């Protein structure tokens, strides 16, 4: 079957950050930043960067619950493990863990390099490595991910649901979740006050 000449592969935004516009109708993504791990004509997949997980479990609690460390070894965890929190990565597969991390850590056939600086690993091995101090220099742990079907993300962008900006690792791995949204807008030189007023026009 001949390919429709009007069908074009969308410009891939993989490795970039989506910024939700103030008028975002889907409340699950209000003021959210999403790091896009994959984007093609088949759809897109990403990790929300600035939402805490709805559960109260800390990263240390998670390590204990998964039997990666015994309770009495919490105090000996390396700085990265103590600093990490469990975040909400999106509304899909919310019980599955995803670790977005710096590219200095890699496990063959398991780690997914997204660009030169950021990779994704979804196995317990990366959690064990972080707990033992042999993991990546920077990482965030999320439960769930964000997903879009074919053409869905393009439509949302067309209807002014999202902006996008380069994925600076210092922004991706920033621990101050509340400040990330404004930081991302500033990379585009956008005043959030002006943006909010414009979003009110139909």
C-alpha positions in Angstrom: 0.0 0.0 0.0 1.4 3.4 -1.0 2.2 5.8 1.7 0.0 8.9 1.7 2.2 11.8 0.6 0.3 14.1 2.9 1.4 12.1 5.9 4.6 13.5 7.3 6.7 12.2 10.2 6.4 14.9 13.0 9.5 16.6 14.2 10.5 14.5 17.1 10.5 16.3 20.4 12.2 13.4 22.2 14.8 14.8 24.7 12.9 18.1 25.1 10.7 19.3 27.9 7.0 20.0 27.4 5.6 23.0 29.4 1.9 22.9 30.1 0.2 26.2 29.2 -1.8 27.9 32.0 -5.0 27.1 30.3 -4.3 23.3 30.3 -7.7 21.6 30.6 -6.4 18.3 31.9 -5.9 19.0 35.6 -3.5 16.0 35.9 -1.0 18.1 33.9 -1.7 21.6 35.4 1.6 23.5 35.6 3.5 20.4 34.7 6.8 19.8 32.9 7.1 16.6 31.0 10.4 15.2 29.8 9.7 13.4 26.5 11.5 10.1 26.3 10.0 9.1 22.9 8.1 10.9 20.2 7.2 9.6 16.7 4.2 9.2 14.4 3.1 6.3 16.6 2.8 8.5 19.7 4.8 9.9 22.6 5.9 8.9 26.1 7.3 11.1 28.8 7.9 11.6 32.5 6.4 14.4 34.5 9.3 16.3 36.3 7.6 18.4 38.9 4.8 16.6 40.7 5.3 14.7 44.0 3.8 11.3 44.3 0.4 11.2 45.9 1.6 8.6 48.4 3.7 9.7 51.4 6.4 7.1 50.8 9.9 8.4 50.7 12.6 7.0 48.5 14.2 5.5 51.6 10.9 3.8 52.5 10.7 2.4 49.0 14.1 0.9 49.2 13.1 -0.8 52.4 9.7 -2.0 51.1 11.4 -3.5 48.0 14.0 -5.3 50.3 16.8 -3.4 48.6 18.1 -2.4 52.0 17.1 -3.5 55.6 15.5 -0.9 57.9 18.7 -0.4 60.0 20.8 0.6 56.9 18.9 3.8 56.2 21.4 5.9 58.0 24.2 4.6 55.8 22.6 5.5 52.5 24.7 7.7 50.2 23.7 11.4 49.7 21.8 10.9 46.4 19.6 8.2 47.9 18.9 10.4 51.0 18.0 13.4 48.8 15.7 11.6 46.4 11.9 11.6 46.7 9.3 9.5 44.9 7.6 11.6 42.3 4.5 11.3 40.1 5.6 10.5 36.5 2.2 10.5 34.9 -1.2 8.8 34.9 -0.2 5.6 33.0 1.1 2.5 34.9 1.1 4.3 38.2 2.5 1.4 40.1 5.5 1.0 37.9 8.8 2.7 38.7 10.9 4.8 36.3 14.3 6.3 37.0 15.4 9.2 34.8 19.1 9.7 35.3 22.3 11.1 34.1 24.1 9.2 31.3 27.1 8.3 33.5 25.1 5.1 34.5 24.3 2.4 32.0 23.2 -1.2 32.1 23.4 -3.0 28.7 20.0 -4.0 27.2 18.2 -2.3 30.2 19.1 1.4 30.2 17.5 3.6 27.4 19.8 6.5 26.4 17.5 9.4 25.4 20.2 11.9 24.6 23.8 12.6 25.4 23.0 13.6 29.0 19.9 11.8 30.1 18.8 8.1 30.2 15.9 6.0 31.5 16.2 2.8 33.5 13.1 0.9 34.8 14.6 -2.1 36.6 15.5 -2.6 40.3 19.2 -2.7 39.4 19.4 1.1 39.2 17.7 1.4 42.6 20.2 -1.0 44.1 23.1 0.9 42.5 21.8 4.2 43.9 21.5 2.6 47.4 25.1 1.3 47.2 26.6 4.6 45.9 27.5 3.2 42.5 24.6 4.7 40.6 24.2 7.8 38.5 25.4 11.2 39.6 21.8 12.6 39.2 18.5 10.9 39.2 14.7 11.2 39.8 12.4 8.3 40.7 8.8 8.4 39.5 5.8 6.1 39.6 3.9 6.1 36.2 4.4 7.9 33.0 2.5 10.1 30.5 1.5 8.7 27.2 -0.1 10.0 23.9 -1.5 8.0 21.0 -0.7 8.7 17.4 -1.2 12.4 16.6 -2.6 13.2 20.0 0.4 15.3 21.3 0.6 17.2 18.0 -3.1 18.1 18.3 -2.6 19.3 21.9 0.4 21.5 20.8 -1.6 22.9 17.9 -4.3 23.9 20.3 -1.8 25.7 22.5 -1.8 23.1 25.3 2.0 22.9 25.4 5.1 24.8 24.8 8.5 23.1 24.7 12.1 23.9 25.7 15.5 22.3 25.7 16.1 19.7 28.5 18.8 21.3 30.6 19.9 18.5 33.0 20.1 21.0 35.9 16.4 21.7 35.3 15.4 18.0 34.8 17.1 16.9 38.1 16.3 20.0 40.2 15.0 18.9 43.6 12.9 22.1 44.0 9.7 20.8 42.3 7.8 24.0 43.0 10.3 26.3 41.2 10.8 24.1 38.1 7.8 25.4 36.1 8.8 29.1 36.3 12.4 28.1 35.6 11.4 26.3 32.4 9.3 29.3 31.2 12.3 31.6 31.9 14.4 29.6 29.5 12.0 30.8 26.8 12.0 34.3 28.0 8.3 34.1 29.0 6.6 36.1 31.7 4.1 33.8 33.4 1.8 36.8 34.2 1.4 37.7 30.6 1.0 34.1 29.6 -1.8 33.6 32.1 -3.7 36.6 30.8 -3.4 35.5 27.1 -4.7 32.0 28.0 -8.0 33.5 28.9 -8.9 34.4 25.3 -10.9 31.9 23.3 
